[in-house]
Amino acid sequence: MYKFIGQFKLMFFAFVLLLSTSCGKTPQLPEIPGVKGPQFNLLDGKVMVTLKLLKANLNVGAKVPIPKTKASYFEVSPNVEDGGTLVVFYLDVADLKDMNIGIGDGNTLPDGRPIPGIPGGVLQGSLRADTELLDMSFYFHKSLFGFFIPLGWDTNGFGGYWNVVINNVNVGLLGAVSSDPQGHGAGIILFLRLDQLRNPQFQHLLRLSKENPETLY
């Protein structure tokens, strides 16, 4: 019975994916099983990205600087509202403006599989920083910033990818990465385009957000 319910959820997930990317309309971010979000906000001059992991339960939390940055950080904590774990990223635009990475290795997903949305599946000229907290990985590139969070559930090969649109501007890609043939490696990946986040109009929104925070997506 439980196996049937799991297969039904995956079929429904695939159906939502088809609807969200069809008819030439701007794709909407669906609710991925076990995940709420991401939600995008502007708060105190930072791009705030919030993910709720409903199936990950932590009894403690931590605030950790994002590697290779000066003022960006992320927080992991128990989610007292919905249960599970809350992951929040605070991306400082000054950090994004100062990034000048043009050398490095060609990076894939941590398990060696191709990165969704990247031509050839390898992000050339990039740096990848793997962390122990939730086994998260961060990607740094001259035009992109991204992160990957493994979820640890079997998707039976299903995955999905959507444009991230903020104020009618495509600023990146969200991916629900499928599990491998052994049922491992599923996760959430998000890449943000630095040229859009550096846009003066977007930065003006960030300055306004200090006095009037608002949800963008």
Salt bridges, closest charged atoms under 4 A:
GLU81 OE1 - LYS52 NZ 3.70
ASP82 OD2 - LYS52 NZ 2.81
ASP92 OD2 - LYS46 NZ 3.51
ASP111 OD2 - ARG113 NE 2.92
ASP130 OD2 - ARG128 NH2 2.97
ASP195 OD2 - ARG193 NH2 3.62
